Amino acid sequence: MISPKVFFTCASLISLAGCAFILGIHDPVYVSETELKKTAPDFDIENQVLATIDTAEYRNHIRKIEGTSKIVAHDFMQPMMVKIFVNDTLNAYLVNCYVQGFPGLNWMATSFFDSLPPVNKLHLVYHEFLHDEMRCLELLERKPLDHKKYVILVYWSCFTKKQSRSLIKSAYHFLKYDPGNETEIIFVNADNLFVP
């Protein structure tokens, strides 16, 4: 007879594996710049600024944040998030942990995407500047950024394909609130940050 502890452990593992399948989450693998450029159109990222994370620099950045706020450091280590910078200062962010929905995250249900800058946002306990964040990124197109009032960093990953597609689609909503063309969206692939 199987002990209750063994049964519960096996049932939990099977449940988690099934949940990962339903959510469209896979094991993270290294994604090269070439692969990323080929993959981006599958995520509806075309004619946009595409970037990847300098993992060593980003981890150093997170260590500095931990000294101020462990919660924010945890938030910024998620595979999917949006950061809104207004005049080069972080104004709002939203990470996958705070989005509801099953089996798919419903990014639009948060009302975060209903205005620019968002009205419904987390209380910021950490002040971040765009230039600090940009030091952690490698722009793949080497396209110089125009100085825009709003810079939106959308962190997405291939290993969360289904969920990332939903996030990217939601992020495009911000452009409808910007008739003056003062918004730049940078799509940042986060896959390599999670490769063991």
N, C-alpha and C positions, 0 to 999 in steps of 0.2 A: 504494500500500500504506500502511496506517495504521501509524504508529510505535507501538512498545510502550508508550511513555509516554502517548500520547493514548488508546490502547485501555484501559490500566489506569485512567486518570482517568475515562473514560466508564463503564466497568464499575463503578467505585467509586460514582459518583453514582447510577447506576441501582440498585445494591445498597442504598445508603442510603435512597433514596426508597421502595423496596419494604419495607425494614425499618421505616421510619416508618409506612407503611400497616399493616403487620402488627401493630405495637405500638399502633396507634391514636393516634399522635402527629400533631398538626396544627400549622400556624404559629400562634403566639400572636396574638390580637387583643384590643383593648380591650374589657372587659366592664363595662358600667355597673351601678350598684346595682340598677336596675329589672330588667335582664336577669339579674343574679345571683340575685335573689329568685325569678324565674320558673324559672331553671335548677336551683336547689338541690334541689327535690324529685326531679328526674331522677337525682340522685346519692344519693338516700336521706337527704338532709339536711332533716329536717322537725322542727319543735318543738325545735330546737337553736339555740345561739347562732351566728350567722353574721357573719363579719367579712371585710373586705378590707384590703389593705396600703396604707398611706400610703407610696408608693414613694420619695419624697424622704427621709422620715424613716428608712425601713428601710435605704436605701443609706448614710445617715450612720451608722446603727447598725453596719452591716457594716464600714465603714471603721475604726471604733473596734476592732472585733473583730480586724481584720487586724493591728493592732499587737501583739496577743497571740498569735494563731494564724492563719496563712494557711489552714491545713487546715480549721479550724472555720468561717472566713469563707466558704470555698468550699462547705462542706457546707450552710451556712445560705442559700446562693443557689440551692438546688435547687428545682424546681417541686413536689416532693412530699416531705413529711417529717412526722415526729411529734416533738413536744417534750413531755416530761413534767416538770412542776414540782411539787415536793413542798414544802408550806409556803412557797410563793413563790420557791423556788430551783430552778434547772434540775437535774434528777436524771439524766435520760437523754434521748437523742434517736436517731432513726433516719432516714436519708435514702435516697432512691431509689438512690443510687450503691452502697449496701451490701446491696441486696436482689437475690437471684438469681432467675432464671427467664427463659424465653423460650418463646413470644412474650409471655407476661404475667409481670409481677413477682409472685413468690410471697411476699407480706409475712409470711404466717403461718409460713413455713419458718424464719424467723430465730429463733423462740422469744421474740422481743422482747415479743410480745403475750400470753405465757403467765402473767404475774403483774403485779400493780400494787403498787409500782413494779417495772419490769422488772428481772430478775436478770441477763439476758444483755444487756449494754449496752456501749457504747464507753467507754473511759477518758476522762473529761472533763478537758480541759486548759484549759477556759474556764469561768469562773463567771458565770452570767447570772441575772438576777432577773426575775420576772414583770412587775414594774412597768416595767422597761426595754423589754421586748417589747411590752407593751400600749400604750406610747406610739407604736409603729409601726403600730398597727391601728386601724381604724375599725369599730366595732360597728354593723352595719346595723339591728339591731332596737333599738338604744339601750337594751337590757335591762341593768339593773345586775347585775353578777355578785355572787352570794352568795360569801362567803368560804369556799372549799372547801379541804380538805387537798390534793387532787390537781386540778391544772388541766392539761388535755391540749390542746395546740394541734395541730390537724391541718391542714397546708398541702396544698392540692389545687389543680388547675387544669382548666379546660375543655379546653385544648389537649392534655391527656394524659387524656382522658375515660376510656378503658378502664382505664388504670393507676390513676387517681384513685378510680374506683369500687371497685376492689379494696382500696385503702388505707383508704377510708372504712368499708367493710365490716369490715375487720380492726380498725379503731380501736374499733368498738362492742364488741369482745370485752372491753375493759377494764372495761366497766360490770358484767360478771358477777362481777368480783372486788371489788365495792364494795357490800356489803349495807347499809352504813351511810349511803348516799347522800352520800358525801364527795367525789364526782368531778364536775367540770364539763368538758365537751368543747366547745371552740370551733373551728368549722370556718372556716379562713382561706383565702379564694381568693387565689391568687398570680398569676393571669393577667397583670394589668397591670404586674407587675414585669418581665415578659419581653417586653413590646411594645417594638419598636425606636423 
